[in-house]
Amino acid sequence: MLFSQKLKKKLRRLTQQLTWPTMFFLVIAQTIATYLLLIMADESALTDNPLQFIYYNMVVVSTVGFGDFSPITPLGKMIVSIFQIPSGLIIFATFIGKITQLFINIARSNMNGENDFYHLEDHILLLCWDPYSTEQIIALILGDKKRQKRQILLCVTDDMKNPFPGNDEVSFVRLRTFSDKEELKRIALSSARRIIIDGKSDDETLSIALSIATYANIDANISAHFVDKSKAELLKIHCPQIECSIDSGAQMMVRSMQDPGSSQVTAHLLSTLNGATLYCLQTPKLDSTVNFDLLFNMLKKNHGMILIALSHFKNGDDMTLNPDPSSEVKSGDFLHYIANERVDTNEINWQSFC
């Protein structure tokens, strides 16, 4: 028993120390050495066909032992007993141990957030973790039936494990800080298409937003959530491209009091999980401007869309709710609409409006 435990410890230590090139070299060396020794022993039935020998060698070292091939000469039997089986078993066990350790390391890295994601493109970054809101954010993202299949990458600085180990669409990474340039490369910040910043406090959200603004893609949609309006205004001064959402709990309570059911309408408009909800699209290059009234009627008739707002800026600045019917819509404008599901820009025949 004591010898068995010592052998296991030595094999485990050997498995950890061996590199993959060394491991493959040992496998090949054992196979070639056995092949040459059996040739010397005149085991022609085992060595005449190299592919057959490889099959035979794997059957022996893996202890499967089909028995369809075996040495027949005394010297061949001695070689198999003294060299092939002992050396093959040790190398095969070490190889299996290294494969097992590889998968264990991959699983551990995934759980601990140690993996690199520098290869990702057009992905969604969720910066910071909140046990109450992050799960809902991910559910709402995945609830958009026609969303582009972008990988979601949850990035945290907390000492925690992957909260979504079974979800293939959500990856997890743990960073030392959001201000380290090398750490930001790990999450492919410059290639991200969507970024949500939801810190545990407004100060944390502001700090993260200022840290990543320099390195983020200029065309990325960045959204930061605040409770304090003054912090949102401060961020807008330094980073006007970032869209800031403000906690609207007080406003919602007043509206629900004045106009019963307002909170339910708002909840439906913001949720992608049940029925019609709010979406946005950008108009492509148009031959001429389009009358809002014409656009409203045709999109409602052909696509079931209800246009409710018009903005010339991606972050919604200077947005016009319920625009005047005579308003002109031009190339690159952003249209906010209500529909049962997202309508992509290329699904609309824009030339029919011009």
N, C-alpha and C positions, 0 to 999 in steps of 0.2 A: 504493500500500500504506500509506504513511504517512498519507495523507488518510483512508483507510478506518479505520485504528486510532483516529485522533483523533475521527472521527465516532462510532465505537462508544463511546468514553469519554464523549463529550458526551451521547449518548443514555442511557447508564447513569446519569450524574450527574443528568440531567433526570428520569429515571424515579424515582430515589430522592427527589428534591426535591418532585416533584408530589404533591399530596394527591389523594385519591379524588374529592372534589367538583370540584376543578379539572380532573381528568382527564375526568370526565363532561361538564363544561361545554365543554371543547375538542371532544369528540366531537360534541356536539349543535350547537355553533357551526359546526364544519366542515360538517356535514350541511345545516344551514339555509342557510349562505352559498352552498354549491354549488347547492342547490335554487333559490335566488333568482336566481343568476347564469344558470342554464340556462333559467329562465323568461324572463329578459331576452334570451337568445339565441334564443328562440322554439323551444326543443326540447320541443315539446308531447308527443311520444311518450315522453319520459323523465319529464315533470313532471305530466301530467294525472292520473296515479294515484299518490298519495303513497306507498302501500305498495310499488308497483312501483319507485318511485324509491329507496326505502330499500334494496330488494334490489339494484338496479343499483349504488348507491353502495358497498355492502359488497363486491360482486363486484370493483369497480374498486380500492378501497383495499386489499383483501386480496390483490391481484395474481392472483386466480383466473382472471379473464378468460374467462368463458364465450362472450362474443361475441354473445349473443342480443339485447343492447341496446347502442347506441352513438350518439354525437352525429352529426348529419347536416349541420348548418350550419357554415360556416367559423368563426363566432364561438364556437359550442358546442365545436368541436374545440379551439380555442385555449384556452378556459376549462378544459377537461378536461386539456390538456397542461400549461398553466402553473400552474393552481391546484389542481384536484381531485386529480390523481395525486400531486404532491409533498406537499401538505398532508396528504392522506389517508394516504400511506405513513408519514410521520413520526408522525402521531397513532396509527395502527394499530400500528406497531412499538413505540411507547412504551406503549400499552395492553397489548399482549402481554407486554412486558418487565415491566410492573408486576404483571400477573397471575402471571407466573413468579416474580417476587421475593416475592409474597405466599405462594405455596406453599413457597418455599425458607425463608422466615422461620418459617412454621408448623412445618415439619419440623425446623428448627434449634432452635426453642423447645422442641419436644417432646423432642429429644435432649438438650438442655442443662438441662431441668427448669425452664424459665422461665415456663411457663403458669400461669394462675390457675385454681383449682378451687373457688372460693367457691360455685358453683352446685350442687355435689354434695350429695346427701342419702342417709342410710342406707348410706353406703359403708364400706369397710374400710380403716383406716389401718395401714400397716406402718412403724413409725418406726425408722430406722437400717438399714444395709446390712451384710450379712456374706456373702461369696462362697460360703460353705459351707452356711449355714442358710437364707438368705432364699429361694433358689430352691426348696428343699424345702418351706418354709412355704407358698409360693404354689402349688406342685403339690398339696399336701394340701388347701388351701382349694378349689381347682378340682376336686379329686377327689371332693368331696361331690356326688353326682349330683343330689340334691334340694335343694341349697342355694339360697337366694334369690339372684337375679342382682344382687348388689351389686358396684359397681365397686371394684377394689382400687387404692389409691393408695400407692405406695412413696415415702416421704419420707426424704431424706438431707441431711446437711450436708457430705458428702465432695465433693471435686472430681472428679466422674465424669460419664459419659454414661449415658443410659437403657440399662439392661442388658436390657430386654425391649421393644425397638422394634417387634417384629412381633406382640405380644400385645395385642389390643383390650381385654381385660378387666383389664389392668394399666397404670395411668398412672404417670408419674414426675414428681416435683418436687424441686428442690434448694433448700433453705432456708439462710439465713445462720445461724440459730440456732433452737432450739426454745423459747426463752424470749421471743421477740418476739411481741407480741399481733397485729401486722399480718401477720406471717408465718403465724401460726396461722389467721388468717382466710383466707389463700390456700388452705389445705388443708381448709377448712370443718370445722374440728375440732368445733365445737359441734353439727354435724349428723351426725357420724359415729356409726354404730351399733356397730361393732366396732373395737377398737384393740389392736394388739400392739406392745409395746416390747421390743426385743431389742438392747441396746447392745453395743458392743465390750467393755465392762467393766461390772461391777456399779455402779460409781460413775456411769458415764454413764447406765445404765438408771434409777438412782435419781433423778438430776438431771432427766432428761426426764419421768419420771412425776410428780415434784413440780411441774414447770413447766406441764404440760398439765392437771393434775387440776382446777384452778380453772375452766378454760374448757371442759372436755369436758361433753357431755350427761350429766345425772345418771343417765339410764337406759342409757347406753352400757356395753357389756361391755369392760372394760379388763383386759388380761393383760400382766404384766411378768415377764420371765425373769431369775433370779438363780442364781449359783453359791454365793454366801455367804448362808447362812440369816439371819445377823444383819442384813444389808442389807434382806432381804425383810421381816423383823420390824419394822425401822425404818420402812419404807414403810407397812406395815399400821397403825402407830400414827397416822400423819398422814393416810393415805388408805385407810381400811378398805374402801372400795368396790372397790378394785383387787385383782384376783386375782393372787397371786404364785405362780409355779411355780419349784421348786427343782431344780437339777441332781441327778439321782438315780443317777449312774453307780456310786458305791460300793455303794449299796443293791442295785442291779441285779446287780452282780457277786456279791455274797453270796447273793442269792436264786437265781441261776443255779447256784451251787455247791451250795446246799442242796437246791434243787428244780429239777432239769434241765429245760430248756425254758421256764423262766419268762421269759427275755428275749424269746423268740419270741412268747409269749402277749402280753406287754406291747406289743411292736412291732405286732402285728396289731390290738390294741385301740386304738392311737393313730393308725393309718394309715387314711386313707379310700380308698386306692388298691386294696386287695385284700380282698375278702370282708367279713365282719361286722366292725363296729367300734363304738366307744363314742359315744353321743349323749346329749343332754339335752333335756328338754322341761319346760315349766311348766304345771301344771294350771290350767284355767280356773276360773271361779266355779262352785262346786258347791253343790247344794242341801243337802248334808250331808257329813260326813266319810266316807271310804271305807276299808274294811279292806284293808291292804296285801296280805294273802294272796289276797283276791278279785281285786284289781287285777292281781297278779302272774299268776295263772292265766288270766284273761280276755285280758290283753294278749298273753300267750304264745300262746294259742289263736287269737285273731283277727288278730294283727298280727305274730307271730313275734318279739316283743320279750321280752328277758330283763331284768327289773328287778334292778339290783344295788346301788343306793344311793338314799337319800332325804335331801334337805336342805331346810331352811326358808329358806335364803339363796341368792341368785344366785351369790355368789362361793364357795359350797361350805362356808362356815363351819359347824361343828357337824354335819358330814355323818355319816350312819349307813350304813355298808356292811352289806349283807346284813341288812336290818332284821328285827326280830321279826315273824312273821306277823300278830300282833295289832296291829301299829302302825297308827295312823290317818293317812291322807293327807287333807289339807285344801286348800282353794282357795289357789292361789298357790305351792304347794310345787314343788320342783324334783326331777324323777325322772331318774336316770341309768340308761341301759339299753344293752344290746348288741343290734344288729339288722343285717341285711344292707344296709339303707338307712335313711335318716332317715324317721321317721314324724311328720308334722305334727300339732299338737294338734287341728286341725279335722277330722282323719281318724278320730278316735276318738269313739265314742258314749258320752260321759261320763255321760249321764243313766241309762244302763243299769246303772251301778254304784251309783246312789243309791237 
